[in-house]
Amino acid sequence: MRDTKKMALIGGAAAVVVAGTGYGVYALVGGEDSKGGKASVASSDDGKAGKAEKKIEQGPPSASEVRTTSQRFLSAWSAGDTKEAARLTDDTAEAAERLNGFRKDAHLAAIKLSPRSASGARVPFTVTAQISYAQQKSAWSYASALEVVRDKKTGDAVVHWKPAVLNPKLKEGQSIVTAKAGAPPIKAVDRNGAALTKEEHPMLGSILDDLRKRYGDKTDGTPGVETRIVDRKGKDTGTTLLTLSKGTPGTLKTTLDKAMQTAAEQSVKGKPRAAAVAVQPSTGEVRAVANSPADGFNIAFRGSLAPGSTMKVISAAMLLDKGLAAPDRPHPCPKYVTYGGWKFHNDDKFQIKGGTFAQSFARSCNTAFISQAKELKDDDLSKEAREVFGIGQNWQVGTGTFDGSVPVQSDAQMAAELIGQGAVRMNPLNMASVAATVQSGTFRQPVIVSPQLDNRTLAKAARGMKPQVHSGVKSLMRLTATSGTAAEPMAGLGGDVGAKTGSAEVDGQKKPNAWFTAYHGDMAAAAVVPASGHGGENAGPVVRRMLDAASG
C-alpha cells in the first residue's frame, strides 16, 4: 500500500476521515459488509496484479453505499467542490451547473450540510447557510433530502439529481436567486385612506399580492432583498424563501371601502364556498370583494360559473330591445316549451296563465324566455351581452379577472343560455356589473385601482341602453325586488331598488348554485353560494348585507 494512502485499521475496518469546510463526517469503509462477508481491497498498481473485468453491480444500493455516497456528496458540496459533488450524481453536467448557479445566484457566503438518519435510499439533511448580498447578511436554514440510486451503466451508487436536492420547493426549470424584490411592498388603503392588511382582511390576500406585483414599483416604496424562486426567464414565481430586508412599503390607494369590505367578508365567512362583489354604478369602482374560504380560489373575480336566472337580466334587455317583450304586455309562461329537441320547464313546473312579461320575470319563468328562442338569431344574446353590458371585453380591472363569456350557440344550447345555463359563464364581479349597468343605464368597466396610476385603457360598451329599454328592465328588477323571488332578502329597502335571483343546475351536484344580483341607490352587488340551493334564500342575504353597509 502506497504511503500516500495511509489508513488506520480499527477492528479490522478502515476509517476514512472526509472533511470539508464547515463540515465533518466520519465514514466507516470495509470490515464486515451488510451480508456478513469480509471486505477486500483490490489494487492494480500499474497493472502488475493483472487485469480483471469489473462486475457491474445491480439492484438497489446497500445501506453502506447509501451512507458513503451521500456523505461524500454532501462533503464535496459543502467544501465548494461542485465538480466532485456533481461527479457523484447521475447527471454530472446538470448537477454541476445547478450547484454552481445556486452558490453564485443565491449569494451563499458559506454552507454547512448535516445529514440525518437515512430511510432506505432517501437521506434527509439540514442546510445551514450564510447569505451575503450588498452588505446585508442573513442566516438561512432549511431541510432537504437526496436519494441514492444505482447507476445502470456503471453500477456505482450515485445521488439522483433533481432540483429539489438544492431546496425542496424547487421544480424543474426553476432556480434560486437573492436580489432586490421585484416590486416594493405596498401599504394598501381603501378609498378613504384606511389600511387594508392581510391580517385584518385575509380574503384580500391573493389580490393584495397581485396588486404589489402590478403596482409596487409605481408607489413611493423601495424594494427589499429576498431569496426567492424564479423561472427559466428569471420571472418571480411568488415563492419567497428568505427575506433579508423588507424594504419600505409604498402606499397604494384602492377603490375598496373598508366598511363594505368587512361586511362582505362577514357575509360569506363560514360558508364552504361563497363569493361576493360590490360595485358602484356611477363610477364602476369595486367597493368590496370576498371569497370563502379565505385561502381558496378567487371565485369572486376569476370564477367561471353558469349564472342561472340572473342571466335573464341581459336576456330581458335583449327581448325588450327587439320588441319581443314589454313589461306590461301579455307574455306566455307555459309549463313546458320544446326547442331544439330539448323540453324546457319551470321550477316545480309552474305556469302563469294570461300573465305579463313583468310577472314572468318576477317569478323567474324559464319558458317565457325559451318561447322566444325561435325569433332570435344565434348571436343575438352574445351581441347584447358584449355590446351593452361589456361582457367578455378584456376588462382592465387592475388585478386578474375573468370577464364573462356568452359564446354563440345554436338550437337548444342557444335557448339554454337565455336562462343562464348551457355555455354561458359568469362570476360575481360580472353579475354585479350587470346590475350596475341596469341601475345607471351605462356600462362602466369595474376597477379596483384607478386607471390614472398606470394609464391603462378601460373596456367600453359599443352602445348604451335605449331609454325605453332601460326603464323597462329597471321596472322588471324592481318588481322582482318588491314582490317577486327576491322580495324576502330585499324587504325594507326603499328608493331605487332592483334584484334578480338565480339557481344554476350543475351536473352531478345535488343542489344548484345559488345566485343573487341587486342594486340599491348607487350601489350594486352580486353573490354566488355554490351547491346551496335557491338564490333568494342563500345568496340573497349575502348581497343584502353589503347593500346595508353601503347605505349605513
C-alpha positions in Angstrom: 0.0 0.0 0.0 1.4 3.4 -1.0 2.5 5.7 1.8 0.3 8.5 0.3 -2.8 6.5 1.2 -2.2 5.9 4.9 -5.0 4.1 6.6 -5.6 3.2 10.3 -7.0 -0.2 10.9 -9.7 -0.1 13.6 -11.2 -3.5 14.5 -10.4 -4.9 11.0 -12.0 -2.0 9.3 -10.6 1.2 7.7 -11.8 4.6 9.0 -11.6 7.3 6.4 -11.9 10.9 7.5 -13.8 13.0 5.0 -13.5 16.7 5.7 -14.8 19.9 4.2 -15.2 23.5 5.1 -17.8 23.7 7.9 -18.5 20.0 7.6 -17.1 16.9 9.2 -18.2 13.3 8.6 -16.6 10.0 9.5 -17.4 7.2 7.1 -16.7 3.6 8.0 -15.5 1.7 5.0 -14.7 -2.0 4.8 -14.9 -4.6 7.6 -17.9 -6.8 7.6 -20.3 -5.9 4.8 -24.1 -6.0 5.0 -24.1 -9.7 4.1 -21.6 -10.7 6.8 -18.7 -11.2 4.4 -15.2 -9.8 4.7 -14.2 -6.7 2.9 -11.4 -6.9 0.4 -9.1 -4.4 -1.2 -8.2 -4.6 -4.9 -5.1 -2.9 -6.4 -3.9 -2.7 -9.9 -0.6 -0.9 -9.1 0.3 -0.1 -12.7 -1.3 -3.3 -13.9 1.2 -5.7 -12.2 -1.6 -7.6 -10.5 -3.3 -8.3 -13.8 -6.5 -7.0 -15.3 -9.9 -8.2 -14.1 -13.2 -7.3 -15.7 -15.2 -5.1 -13.3 -18.5 -6.6 -12.3 -21.4 -4.1 -12.7 -23.5 -4.1 -9.6 -27.2 -4.3 -9.9 -30.2 -3.8 -7.6 -30.8 -1.1 -5.1 -27.7 0.3 -3.3 -26.9 -1.1 0.1 -27.2 0.8 3.4 -23.4 1.2 3.4 -23.4 2.6 -0.1 -26.3 5.0 0.7 -24.4 6.3 3.7 -21.0 6.6 2.0 -22.3 8.1 -1.2 -24.5 10.7 0.5 -21.7 11.7 2.8 -19.1 12.2 0.0 -21.6 14.2 -2.0 -22.6 16.4 0.9 -18.9 16.9 1.9 -17.9 17.9 -1.6 -20.8 20.3 -1.9 -20.2 21.8 1.5 -16.5 22.3 0.7 -17.4 24.1 -2.6 -16.0 21.3 -4.7 -19.0 21.3 -7.0 -17.1 19.3 -9.7 -16.6 16.4 -7.3 -20.2 16.7 -5.9 -21.6 16.6 -9.5 -19.5 13.6 -10.4 -21.2 11.7 -7.6 -24.7 12.2 -9.3 -26.4 10.5 -12.2 -26.4 13.8 -14.2 -23.0 15.3 -13.8 -23.4 18.2 -16.3 -26.8 19.4 -14.9 -25.7 19.0 -11.3 -22.5 21.0 -11.8 -24.3 23.8 -13.5 -27.1 24.0 -10.8 -24.7 23.6 -7.8 -22.5 26.4 -9.2 -25.5 28.6 -10.0 -27.0 28.0 -6.6 -23.9 29.3 -4.8 -23.5 32.2 -7.1 -27.1 33.3 -7.7 -28.2 32.8 -4.1 -25.1 34.7 -2.9 -24.0 32.0 -0.5 -21.1 33.0 1.6 -20.9 29.7 3.4 -22.9 26.5 3.6 -22.9 23.6 6.0 -24.8 20.3 5.3 -25.7 18.0 8.1 -27.1 14.5 7.1 -29.7 12.8 9.3 -30.7 9.2 9.6 -31.5 7.6 6.2 -34.8 6.0 5.4 -33.9 3.4 2.8 -32.3 5.2 -0.1 -33.6 8.6 1.0 -31.2 10.7 3.1 -32.6 13.8 4.7 -30.2 16.6 5.5 -30.2 20.1 7.0 -28.8 23.1 5.1 -27.4 25.9 7.2 -26.1 28.8 5.0 -24.9 32.3 5.3 -26.2 34.7 2.6 -24.4 37.9 1.8 -25.8 40.5 -0.5 -24.9 44.2 -0.8 -23.6 44.4 2.7 -26.6 42.6 4.0 -26.1 39.2 5.7 -28.5 36.6 7.0 -28.5 33.0 8.2 -30.7 30.6 6.3 -31.6 27.1 7.4 -34.0 24.5 5.9 -34.4 20.8 5.5 -33.9 19.0 2.2 -33.3 15.4 1.1 -31.5 13.3 -1.6 -31.9 9.8 -2.9 -29.1 7.4 -3.7 -29.7 5.2 -6.7 -27.7 2.6 -8.8 -26.2 3.9 -12.0 -27.3 1.4 -14.6 -24.3 1.8 -16.8 -21.5 1.8 -14.2 -23.2 0.0 -11.3 -22.0 2.7 -8.9 -24.1 4.2 -6.2 -24.9 7.8 -7.1 -27.1 10.6 -6.0 -30.2 11.0 -8.1 -30.0 14.6 -9.3 -33.1 16.8 -9.3 -33.6 20.5 -8.4 -35.3 19.6 -5.1 -31.9 18.4 -3.8 -31.0 22.1 -3.6 -34.3 23.1 -2.0 -37.5 21.0 -1.7 -39.6 23.8 -3.2 -37.6 23.9 -6.4 -39.2 22.5 -9.5 -37.8 21.7 -13.0 -36.8 24.9 -14.8 -36.6 27.0 -11.6 -33.7 28.4 -9.7 -32.9 30.3 -6.5 -31.7 33.9 -6.5 -31.0 36.5 -3.9 -31.7 40.0 -5.1 -33.9 43.1 -4.7 -37.5 42.1 -4.7 -39.3 42.5 -8.0 -41.5 45.3 -6.5 -41.6 47.2 -3.3 -44.0 46.1 -0.6 -47.3 48.0 -0.6 -49.4 49.5 2.1 -52.9 49.1 0.5 -55.5 51.6 1.7 -59.2 51.9 0.9 -60.7 54.9 -0.9 -60.7 56.9 2.4 -57.1 56.0 3.4 -57.9 53.2 5.9 -55.3 50.5 5.9 -56.2 47.1 4.3 -53.9 44.3 5.5 -53.9 40.6 5.0 -54.0 40.1 8.8 -57.3 42.0 9.1 -58.7 41.1 5.7 -57.4 37.6 4.8 -59.9 37.3 2.0 -57.9 40.0 0.2 -54.6 38.1 0.5 -54.2 36.9 -3.1 -55.5 40.2 -4.5 -53.1 42.3 -2.4 -50.2 40.1 -3.6 -51.2 40.7 -7.2 -51.5 44.4 -6.6 -48.0 44.5 -5.3 -46.6 42.8 -8.4 -48.5 45.2 -10.7 -48.2 48.5 -8.9 -45.4 48.2 -6.2 -42.9 50.0 -8.5 -45.5 52.7 -9.1 -45.6 53.7 -5.5 -43.1 55.6 -3.3 -41.8 52.4 -1.7 -38.4 50.8 -2.0 -37.9 47.1 -2.6 -36.4 44.8 0.0 -33.9 42.0 -0.6 -35.2 38.5 -0.8 -34.0 35.0 -1.6 -36.7 33.6 -3.9 -37.5 31.2 -6.6 -37.6 32.3 -10.3 -38.4 30.5 -13.5 -36.2 30.0 -16.6 -36.8 33.5 -17.7 -35.9 35.0 -14.3 -39.6 35.8 -13.6 -40.6 35.7 -10.0 -42.8 32.7 -9.1 -44.2 34.2 -6.0 -42.2 31.9 -3.7 -40.0 33.8 -1.2 -37.6 31.6 0.8 -35.9 34.2 2.9 -36.4 37.9 3.5 -33.1 39.7 4.2 -34.8 43.1 4.4 -38.5 44.0 3.9 -38.0 47.3 2.2 -40.1 50.4 2.6 -43.8 50.0 1.7 -45.4 52.4 -0.7 -48.9 53.5 -0.3 -51.4 52.1 -2.9 -54.9 53.6 -2.9 -57.6 51.2 -4.0 -61.3 51.8 -4.7 -62.4 49.4 -1.8 -64.4 50.6 1.1 -63.2 49.2 4.4 -66.7 49.1 6.0 -68.2 47.4 3.0 -65.2 45.0 2.7 -65.7 43.9 6.3 -69.4 43.4 5.7 -68.7 41.3 2.6 -66.2 39.1 4.4 -68.6 38.6 7.3 -71.5 37.7 4.9 -69.6 34.8 3.3 -67.5 33.7 6.3 -68.1 30.1 7.4 -69.7 29.0 4.2 -67.9 26.1 2.5 -67.8 28.1 -0.7 -69.1 31.6 -1.5 -68.1 34.8 -3.3 -69.4 38.3 -3.4 -68.6 41.7 -5.1 -70.0 45.2 -4.7 -69.6 47.8 -7.5 -70.7 51.5 -7.6 -72.8 52.0 -10.7 -71.9 55.7 -11.2 -68.1 55.0 -11.3 -67.5 51.3 -11.8 -65.4 51.3 -8.7 -65.2 48.0 -6.8 -66.2 48.6 -3.2 -65.8 45.1 -1.8 -64.7 41.6 -2.8 -64.9 38.5 -0.6 -64.3 34.7 -1.0 -64.8 31.8 1.3 -62.6 30.0 2.2 -60.2 32.9 2.5 -57.3 31.0 1.1 -59.3 29.3 -1.6 -59.8 30.1 -5.3 -60.8 33.7 -6.1 -64.3 32.9 -7.4 -65.4 36.5 -7.0 -63.1 37.8 -9.7 -61.8 34.7 -11.5 -64.7 32.3 -11.3 -66.4 30.9 -14.4 -69.8 29.5 -13.5 -73.2 29.3 -15.1 -75.2 32.3 -13.7 -78.6 30.7 -13.8 -81.6 33.0 -13.9 -79.6 36.1 -13.1 -78.7 35.9 -16.8 -82.3 36.8 -17.5 -81.4 40.5 -16.8 -79.4 40.5 -20.1 -81.9 38.3 -21.9 -84.8 40.6 -20.9 -82.9 43.7 -22.1 -82.4 41.9 -25.5 -86.1 40.9 -25.8 -87.2 44.5 -24.9 -84.7 45.9 -27.4 -86.0 43.7 -30.2 -89.7 44.4 -29.4 -90.3 40.7 -28.5 -91.5 41.6 -25.0 -92.6 44.6 -22.9 -93.2 44.7 -19.1 -96.9 45.2 -19.3 -97.6 43.2 -22.5 -99.2 39.7 -22.2 -96.5 37.0 -22.5 -96.6 33.2 -22.4 -95.4 31.3 -19.4 -96.5 27.6 -20.0 -95.3 24.6 -18.0 -93.2 23.3 -20.9 -91.6 24.6 -24.1 -89.7 22.4 -26.5 -86.9 23.9 -28.6 -84.0 22.4 -30.5 -85.1 18.9 -29.3 -85.0 19.8 -25.6 -88.0 20.1 -23.4 -87.6 23.0 -21.0 -89.7 23.6 -17.9 -90.1 25.9 -15.0 -89.1 25.3 -11.4 -91.7 23.0 -9.9 -93.3 23.1 -13.4 -95.5 26.1 -12.6 -97.2 28.2 -15.3 -98.7 31.7 -15.4 -101.9 31.9 -17.4 -102.7 35.2 -19.0 -99.8 36.9 -17.3 -97.5 39.7 -18.4 -93.7 39.6 -19.2 -93.1 41.5 -15.9 -94.9 38.8 -13.9 -92.9 36.1 -15.7 -89.6 37.9 -14.9 -90.5 38.5 -11.3 -91.5 34.8 -10.9 -88.4 33.7 -12.9 -90.3 31.8 -15.6 -87.9 29.9 -17.8 -90.4 29.2 -20.6 -91.2 32.9 -21.0 -87.7 33.2 -22.4 -87.3 29.9 -24.2 -90.5 30.6 -26.1 -88.8 33.5 -27.8 -85.8 31.5 -29.0 -87.4 30.8 -32.4 -87.4 34.6 -33.0 -83.7 35.1 -32.3 -80.5 34.7 -34.3 -77.8 32.6 -32.8 -75.6 35.6 -31.9 -78.3 37.9 -30.6 -77.7 37.2 -26.9 -73.9 37.3 -27.4 -74.1 40.7 -29.0 -76.4 42.1 -26.3 -74.0 40.9 -23.5 -70.9 42.3 -25.2 -72.2 45.5 -26.8 -74.5 46.7 -24.0 -73.2 45.1 -20.8 -69.4 44.9 -21.7 -69.2 41.1 -21.1 -66.1 39.5 -22.4 -64.3 42.7 -23.4 -61.0 42.1 -21.7 -61.6 44.2 -18.7 -58.6 46.0 -17.2 -59.7 46.0 -13.5 -56.2 46.4 -12.0 -56.0 42.7 -11.0 -56.6 39.4 -12.7 -60.2 38.7 -13.6 -62.5 36.6 -15.8 -64.7 38.9 -17.7 -67.6 36.7 -18.5 -68.4 34.7 -21.6 -71.6 34.3 -23.7 -70.5 32.2 -26.7 -72.6 32.0 -29.8 -74.6 28.8 -29.7 -77.5 27.3 -31.7 -80.6 25.3 -31.2 -81.2 24.1 -27.6 -77.8 25.4 -26.4 -78.7 28.9 -27.5 -82.1 28.6 -25.7 -80.4 27.4 -22.6 -78.1 30.4 -22.5 -81.2 32.7 -22.3 -81.8 31.3 -18.8 -78.2 31.2 -17.7 -77.4 27.6 -18.4 -75.6 26.0 -21.3 -72.2 27.5 -22.2 -72.7 31.0 -20.6 -70.2 31.7 -17.8 -70.1 34.5 -15.2 -68.8 35.4 -11.7 -70.0 37.8 -9.0 -67.9 40.6 -10.5 -69.6 40.2 -13.8 -73.1 40.0 -12.4 -72.5 43.0 -10.0 -71.5 44.9 -13.1 -74.7 43.8 -14.9 -76.8 45.1 -12.1 -74.8 48.3 -12.0 -75.3 48.7 -15.8 -79.1 48.4 -15.3 -79.1 50.9 -12.4 -77.2 53.6 -14.4 -78.1 52.7 -17.9 -74.4 52.7 -18.9 -71.7 50.0 -18.7 -68.7 51.3 -16.7 -65.9 48.8 -16.5 -65.2 47.8 -12.9 -61.9 48.9 -11.4 -60.1 48.3 -8.1 -57.2 50.7 -8.8 -57.6 54.0 -10.6 -56.5 53.7 -14.3 -54.7 57.0 -13.9 -52.0 55.1 -12.0 -50.8 53.2 -15.0 -52.7 54.8 -17.9 -54.5 51.5 -18.8 -57.4 51.6 -21.2 -60.7 50.5 -19.9 -63.2 48.5 -21.8 -66.2 50.3 -23.2 -69.6 49.1 -24.4 -70.4 49.7 -28.1 -73.8 51.1 -27.2 -75.9 52.1 -24.2 -79.4 51.0 -23.4 -82.2 52.8 -25.2 -84.2 54.9 -22.7 -87.3 52.7 -23.1 -85.3 49.5 -22.6 -83.5 51.0 -19.6 -86.7 52.0 -17.8 -88.3 48.7 -18.8 -85.5 46.5 -17.3 -85.4 48.6 -14.2 -89.2 48.1 -13.7 -88.7 44.3 -14.1 -85.9 44.2 -11.5 -87.9 46.5 -9.1 -91.0 44.2 -9.3 -88.8 41.2 -8.6 -87.3 43.0 -5.5 -90.6 44.1 -4.1 -92.9 41.2 -4.8 -91.1 38.6 -6.8 -88.5 35.9 -6.0 -86.1 38.5 -4.5 -88.7 40.1 -2.2 -87.6 38.5 1.1 -83.9 39.4 1.1 -84.7 42.9 -0.3 -87.6 43.6 2.2 -87.5 47.1 3.8 -85.2 48.7 1.2 -86.8 51.8 -0.3 -85.9 54.1 -3.1 -84.2 52.9 -6.3 -84.1 49.1 -5.9 -83.9 46.1 -8.2 -82.9 42.5 -7.9 -82.8 39.1 -9.7 -82.4 35.6 -8.2 -80.8 32.6 -9.9 -80.3 28.9 -9.3 -77.9 27.2 -11.7 -78.2 23.5 -12.1 -74.8 21.7 -12.2 -74.4 18.0 -13.4 -73.6 15.7 -10.6 -74.5 18.3 -7.9 -77.4 17.7 -5.6 -78.2 21.3 -5.0 -77.9 24.2 -7.6 -75.5 27.1 -7.3 -77.4 30.0 -5.6 -77.0 33.4 -7.3 -78.3 36.9 -6.5 -77.7 40.3 -8.0 -79.2 43.6 -7.0 -78.8 47.3 -6.6 -80.0 49.9 -4.1 -79.3 53.5 -5.0 -75.8 54.0 -6.2 -74.6 50.5 -5.2 -74.8 47.2 -6.9 -73.7 43.8 -5.6 -73.8 40.1 -6.6 -73.0 36.8 -4.9 -72.8 33.1 -5.6 -73.0 30.3 -3.0 -72.3 27.1 -4.8 -74.2 23.9 -4.2 -76.5 25.6 -1.6 -80.0 25.8 -3.3 -82.2 28.7 -4.2 -80.7 32.1 -4.9 -83.0 34.2 -2.8 -82.5 32.1 0.3 -78.8 31.5 0.2 -77.1 34.3 -1.9 -79.7 37.0 -1.2 -78.7 37.6 2.4 -75.0 38.0 1.3 -75.9 40.8 -1.1 -78.3 42.4 1.4 -75.6 42.7 4.0 -73.3 44.6 1.5 -76.1 46.9 0.4 -76.9 47.7 4.0 -73.3 48.5 4.7 -73.3 50.9 1.7 -76.4 52.8 2.9 -75.2 52.7 6.6 
